[in-house]
Amino acid sequence: MHLFHKITTLITTYTIIFLMYSCSDNIAAEIPSYIEIDYFDYEGNSNQTPPYPNSHESVKITDAWVTMDGQIIGNYEIPCKIPILSNGEHSLNISPGIKANGIAGTRIQYPFYEKYQTDVVLDINESVYISPKTTYKTDPNDPTTPRFKFKETGTFEEPGTMFEASTTSDTNVVIQNEIVFQGEYSAAIYLDSINTYFDVQTSTELDSLIFNTHTFLELDFKSNINFNVGLVIINDIAEKQELIQLYATDEWKKIYLDLKPLTNMGNSTSKFKIYFEGFHNGKEIESNVYLDNLKLVFSK
């Protein structure tokens, strides 16, 4: 028994030594290179392209979806430092990602933004800094090239409003120039102790959206109350379906709302309206909701 114990101890010792050297070799061989991305630049703000240059961009790209030489590397929240177990020259595709409906658990590649392509040379234990750029797709042969509704009227720079109040609403949308995200004007909804409820809808009925692969409502908003966003689905009767409740925010926020689950509730003859709804919270003298850069983005 004593001899057996000594033999077992020796075998165990040599095995541990072998594994230590083996692991050391593997660690040495797998020192990564790095790709670093601080932000995803949107190039759509130009003198010719609404919503025109401003100190703000109506964009909230939160993620980088990365492939290298055709192989998926992963999805990374920006800013990010991505380890790559390779060196030398490589081809990268970086797609801009968003949080659909503002929810962290629904991160997706935004189908309407162009991916960024570049070649890099990687060195072990060194970082390559990349500043990817994007804009809306414009290739007519790409089925995800977007179409737009309200692209101009949703900036609220033109006279009139794209909304109408329902019969139960105490107030309607007004166009004002005091609290604005971008440009000179934005939409506002004001509530107080007398006008306590709003239910405003797009005045134009929308159709054919249920056949689209993707349908998103983009907007910037600022509000001191929570309010609801959804669709009115119009068949023989009009039925409201809520998509999401947006929470009060002191700062302007950009959000991409995925309407496809609601458009799927219609049929081939359905019409749709977008609605916003909320109540005076009674905490402030006024409850205010501000909207800017509202547009419907869809593919056919």
Residue, then its C-alpha position, 0 to 999 in steps of 0.5 A: m500500500h505504501l508503494f502504491h501511494k508513492i507511485t500515485t503521488l508521483i503520477t499526480t505531481y508529474t501530471i500537474i507539472f505537465l498541465m502547468y507547462s501546457c497551460s502556460d504555452n496556451i496562454a502565451a499562444e493566445i495573447p489577443s489583438y484588440i479592436e476598440i470602438d468609441y462611437f458609431d458616427y451617423e453621417g446623415n446630418s447634411n445641408q441637403t438631408p433632413p433633419y439638417p445640421n444641428s448640435h444634435e443627431s437624431v440617432k441612438i446607436t448603442d451597439a456594434w455587431v462585428t464580423m471578421d472575414g465573414q465569421i461572426i465575432g459578436n455584438y458589443e455595447i459601445p464603447c467597447k474593446i474587443p479581443i481578437l485571437s488573431n493577427g495580420e490583415h483582416s476584413l471587418n463588417i460592423s453593423p450599427g445596433i439599437k435597443a428596440n423599444g429602448i429595452a436592453g434585452t431586445r438589442i438588434q442590428y437596425p435594418f435600415y442603417e448601412k454597415y461599415q466595412t474596413d480592412v485592418v492589420l492586427d498586432i498581438n497585444e495591440s489595439v486598433y481604433i475604429s470610428p465606424k460611420t453609417t447612414y440610411k441605406t439607399d441601394p434600391n436593390d437592397p430590400t431593407t432600403p427604407r421608405f419613410k412617412f412623416k419624414e418632413t412633417g415629423t420635424f414640425e418645421e412645416p406649418g400645421t400638424m400631423f396629429e388630430a385629437s380624439t373625441t375624448s381628448d382634452t387637448n391637441v398637439v401644438i407646434q412651439n419653439e421654446i423647447v426644441f430638440q433639433g431645428e426651430y420647432s417641435a410638437a408639444i402637448y400640455l395638460d393641467s388640472i382642467n385639461t387632464y387627458f390627451d389622446v392624439q392620433t396621426s390624421t393620415e390613415l396608413d395601410s400596407l404596413i402589415f406586409n413589410t418585413h420591418t416597421f419602426l417609429e422613430l422619435d425624440f421625446k422629452s416629458n415630465i409624465n409617462f405616456n403611452v404609444g400604440l396603434v389604432i387598428i381600423n377595420d369595421i371598428a377602430e381598436k387601440q393597441e398599446l405598444i409601450q409606455l414611455y417614462a418621464t425624462d428630463e433630457w431628450k431621448k431617442i427611441y426606435l419603436d418596433l411596430k411590427p407586432l401590432t401591424n401583424m394584428g391587422n389584416s390585408t384591408s386594415k388601416f392604421k393610425i399612430y396614437f399618443e395618450g397620457f394623463h396629467n399626473g397632478k404633481e406639477i402645475e402642468s404635465n408636458v410632452y414634447l416630440d421631435n423628429l418623428k418618422l415611420v421607417f419601413s421596408k417593402 
